[in-house]
Amino acid sequence: MRLGNIIVFVALCSFTAYYIYEPIPEEIEERWKLMLTNSFFRGLSHLADFSELVGLTDYMGVMYFITLAEKVVPVSDENVKVTEEKFDGVEVVVYQPKQRGGDTELRRAVIYLHGGGWCLGSSRMGPYDLLARKMVTDLNAVVLSVEYRLAPAHHFPVPYEDVYSVVKHFLQKGVLDQYSVDPGRIAVSGDSAGGNLAAAVSQQLQKDPGQQVQFKAQALLYPVLQALDLNTPSYQQNQDMPILPRTLMVRFWSEYFTSDKALFRAMMANTHNNPESSSLLKFVNWSAFLPETYHRKYNYSAPAVVQGVAGQAVGIDGPAQSFADPRASPLLVPDTALRSLPKAYILTCEYDVLRDDGIMYVTRLRAAGVEVTHEHYDTGFHGALMFTVWPTDFLIGRRMTHNYVEWLKENL
């Protein structure tokens, strides 16, 4: 072999090793499969950074390839009837058990909200389609998967408002009758950003004085719940973990609110709070709401409070108002607003920047008297429940799915 070929071979091996190998904790199952999976995400992220830098397209425009690569056309099968509809102008995919002769039983229903940082994802992605079918068949439930509009084309509160419009439409008596749904057995659920939206609409619905039908349960899967402190122990511990490093989560937050990069830079430094949001920091004080075992070596330091973001004045009508809004950050409500919420299932993962958001919500809900089932995966990583399709099928994802659906079966 010529010297030049050897050099090229070594360079390719080194380059491959750089993208594949990561110092992932030994406790995580199927570590090499996770490294291989995450190498794709890292490569795409680097391409997105380069594309934005040279002005070809914005970062999320490139990252949206993940959504396109997983997209399917939801179709009916022998057990599940699938229709694509619009509820109050918002696209939804409705999954129903196929009618059997003489079947007049009212069914459970689950309104499901996909993840993707409010910028990526779709109800028509393969893993969500499979999850919806499993819920239909295992629970004899109607599943409503919502195709809410995404940032950065549609900033907050548009995705939230889309979801709330669908919820209000579906919970009308005539609509529930149309789908043979029992009004006393309806849950809202979602993963990651979808968990954020599920928590937010649960809070809003129980404050609506004219709303007669309420949720029986809310199921939040590694939810993102607050934008005020992006330096909790889990943000620090897991800042470089697959599949959601801290930089990407902060980018999701900033893109949800604005395309102004000044907010992203301020959020990366955790210096984005102003006097309006600083009064709410008490609701996300992890030193008070995290069990001691999660404090580890980290000491609480309240986020800095500034008059503007990155030297720019941010008034009450700007992004600062948005990330202090409980519709964006459901942790930012007083205990009195939590007491009447439905029973909750909250899934958290040890190796996830969002771990502490979920655990703080568990603590606060329980203190308010809400029945909470907290399922924590000591070897879990963000997004694991969606990795159930070859070649990115993980055993932990299948366990999560089984346990989640079993909880719904027992509590809905």
N, C-alpha and C positions, 0 to 999 in steps of 0.2 A: 504494500500500500504506500503510495506516495505521501511525502510529508504534508503536502497541502491537503490531501484527503483526510489525513489523520487530524490535522488542525480543525478542519470543518466538522469532522465527526465529534471531536471533543467539545467543540463550541456548541454543537446541537445538543449534546448530552447535558452540558452545563446549563444551557438555556432551558431545556425541558425540566431539569432538576429544580431550577429556580422557580419555575411556575407551578410545579407539582408539590414539591416538599414544603411543608410548613410545620412549625413546632406545635402541633396539636396535642393537647393533654392526653396522656396514656389512657385515662379513664374512658375516653370516648370510644364507643364500639365502631368497628369498620373504619378505622382511621384512614387507611389508604384510599378507600372508596371516597371518603369525604375530601381528602386532598385532591383526588382527581376531579371530583365534581366541582370543587371550589376553584380549581385552576381555570376552568371555563369562565366562571364569574369574574375572577381577577383579570383574565385576559380581556374580556369584554369591557370591564371597567377602565382598564388602561387605554383601550381603543377609544372609549367614550371621552376620556380626559383629553386625548390627543385631538380627536375630532372637534371638541369644543374649543381647544386652544387655537387651532388653525382656522376656526370659523366655518367648518363644514356643516355641522349641526350641533344642537345642544346635547348635553350629557345624557339626559333621559331619552332623547330620541334614539340614541344608539342602544341604551340599556333595554329599550322596549322590545328588542329582538328576542329577549327571554320569553316575553309574552307570546310573540308571534310563533316561536318555535314550539310552544306547548299547546297552541290552539287546536281545537277540534270542532267538528260540527255536531252538536248534541242531537241525537236521534233516538226515537223510541225503540224499545226492544220488547221481548216477550213478557217482561214483568213491569216495565216502566213506560209511561206515556210522557213524552217530552214535547213541550210547546214553547215557542218564543213569542212573547207578548210585550205590550207596553202598559205599565201602570202609571197613570197620571203623567204620561209622556216619557217615562224612564223605562229603558229596556230591561226585561227580566226573562230568565229561563225558568219555566215551571216544570217540575218533575212530580208526577203523580203515579200512585199504584194503579195498574190497569184494573178496570172494573171487572168483577166476577159476578156471575149470575146470582141475584138476590142479595148482593152486598149493599147494605144500607148503613153500615157503621160509620159514625163520624170519626175523623182521623186527627192525629197530631199534625202539627205544622212546624217547620223550621225555616225562618228567614235567614239565609246565609250570605255573609258579606266577605268577599275575597280580600286577601292581603296584597301587598306590593307597594307599601309606602305611599299610598294615594296617587302614585305616579305610574305604577306598573300593574300588571295582573288583569285577569278577566274571568268572569264566570264561565267562559267557554274554554278554559284551559283543561287539559286532560285530567290532572289530579283532582280538580274541583268537580269535574263531571263524574269521576269515579266515586268521590265522596258523597255526592248528592244521591247517586244510585244506591249506594250502600245504605244511606239513611232511609230512603224510600222503602227498600226491601226489608231491612232489619226492624224498622220502626212502624211500618205501614203508615208512613207520613207523607204529606205534601211538602216538598222542598222548593223554596222560592230563592233563586240565586240572582242577585242584583248586579246589573251592569251599570254601576254609577260612573259618571264622567270623571276623568282623571286630570290631575295637575301634570305639568305646569300650564296646560291650556286652560284649565279650570281650577283656579285657586279656591282655598277655603273661603266661604262655607259651601261651595257648590257640591262637592261629593257628599257631604253630610246632608244637605237639603234634598239631594236626589234620593238618598236612602230613607229619609224621614217621610218624603212624599209617598214612596212605595209602601212603607209601613202603614201610614194612615189610610191609604187606599185599600190595602189588603184586609185591614181589620174592620172594614165595614161589614155589617151583617149580611147584606146581599152578596158580597164577594165571598165571604166565608161559606155561605150556603152553596154558592156555585161550585166550590171545590170540596164540599162535604167536610169542612174543617170544624172541629170542636173548639169553640171560642175560649174554653178554659184550658186548652192544652197547646199553647203556641209559645215557641221559644225564638229568641234572636241569638245569632251566633256569628263568629267571625274569627279569623286569624290575623295576628299582627295589626296592620292598619285597619283591617276588617273588624278586629276585636275592639279597636278604638271606636269605630263607628257604632258597633253594637252596644258598647257601654254608654255612649253619648245618647243614642236614641232611647235606650231604656230609661235614662234619667229624664229626658225630655217628655216622654210619653206619660210618665206618672205625674208630671206637673200640669198636663193638659186637662183643664176642668171639664171639657166636653167629651173626653175619651172614655167610652164605656168598657171596651175590651182592652185588657192589659196582658202583658206577657206573664206566663207562668214561670219562665226560667230564662236566664241569660248564660251563655257559654262562651267564655273568652279564652282564646288560645294564643299564648304568649303575646298578650296585647300591649300596644304602646299607649300610654295613658297620660303622659305629661311632658310639656316642652320647656319647663322652667329650669330644671336642673339636669343638665346633660353630662354630669360628672359624678353620678352615683357610683357606689362600689362596682356594680355590674358593668357600667359603662367603662370604668377604668380597667377592671379585670379582663374584660372580653373585647377590648378595643380593636384587637387584630384578629378576632375569631371569624371563621366562616359562619354563616353565609352572609352575615350582616355586621361588618365592621363598623366601628363608631362613625367613621367618616361618611359612610353611606347612609346611616340612620340620620345623622345631622343634615345631610344633603336632602333626604326625603322631607324632614321637617321644614327646612327653609324653602324648598320648592313648593310645599303645600301652601305656604303663605305668600310668597313673592318670588319673582325671578331676579330680584336685586341681590347680587352676590355679597353685598355688605352684610346682609343678615346671616348668610352662611358663615362668613368669617367670624362674626361676633358669636354665633352659636358654637362654633368650633372652640372658641376660647371661653365659652360659658360666661360671656359678658353681655348677654343680650337682654337682661331684665332691666326694666325702667321702674320708676316709682309706682306706676299703675299695677304692674305684675308683682312687685316685691311684697306687697301686702298679702299675697297668696302663697308665698314660699312656705308658710307654716304647714300647708296641706301636703307638701312633698318633702318634708324634713325627714330624710331617711334615718337619721340617728334616733328618731322617735318611733318610726313605723316599721323598721326592719328588725327582725329578731337578731340578737347579738351574733349568732353564728354567721350571718352574712356581712357583718361589719369588717371582719378580718383585720388587715393592717391599715385600713383606711380610716381617716379621721374626718368628721363632718366639718365642712366649711361652707357657709352660705354663699350662693352665687353672688357675684358683684352686681351692684345696682348702678346704672349709668343713666344719664339724661337722654342719650341718643344711641343709635347703633352704628358702631364703627365711625364715630365722628359726625354722623348725619342725624339730624333731628327726626325722631320718629314720634309723631303725635298720637293722640288717642285713637285716631282713625286709621293708623298705619298697622304694620305687622305686629307691633307690640300688643295692640289690643287683641289681635287674633290669638296669639299663643297663650293669653291669659283667659280666653273664653273657654268655659267648661265644655262647650260643644266640640272643641278641639282637644282639650286636656281634661278628661272626666274626673281626674283626681282633685280638681280645684273647686270642689263644692263642699259646703259645711256638712257636718254629720247629720243635721236635720234633713238634708236633701237625700241622704242615703237610706234612711230608715224604712221607707216604703218600697224599696226596690225588690224585684223578684229574687228568688233563690239563685245562687250563682255557682258555676263551675269555672274555675280559673286554672289554666295549665301554664306552668312556667318551666324554663330550662336553665340549668346551671350555667351553661356556656353560651349565654345570650345577653347582649347589652340591655335588653328589655326586662331581664329577670326581676329587677327591683321594682319596676313599675307595677308588675303583677302582684308581687308580694305585699307592697304597700297597700294596694287596693284590697287584698285579702284582709289585712290587719284592720283597715278602716271600716270595711263592710261588716266584719264580725263585731267590732266595737259598737257599730250602729244597730246591731241585732239582726242582721241579715244572715240567713243560712248559707254557708259557703263550703263547697268542696274544693280543696286546693290540692292539685296533683302536680307535684314537683318531680322532674326527671333529673337525677344527679348526673347522668351522662348525656343529657339532651343538649341540642344546639338549635338555634333559631331556624324555623322553617321545616323542621324534621317531619312534621305530620304530612307535608305535601310531597315528600320524597318516597313515593310508593309505586312508582312506575319505572320499569326497566329502561335504561341501565342505572338510574339513580333511585333504586329501591333499597331502603334501609329497614332493618328489622325494628329499630326503635320507632320508625314512622308507622309501621303496622301495629305495634303495641299501643301507640298513642291513639290511633284511629279506633282500635277495638275498645279501649277504656273510655274514650269520649262518647262513642255511640252507646256503650253499655250504660253510662251515666244518664244519657238522654232517655234510654229505655226505662230506667228506674224512676226518673224524676219528672218526666213530661207526660 
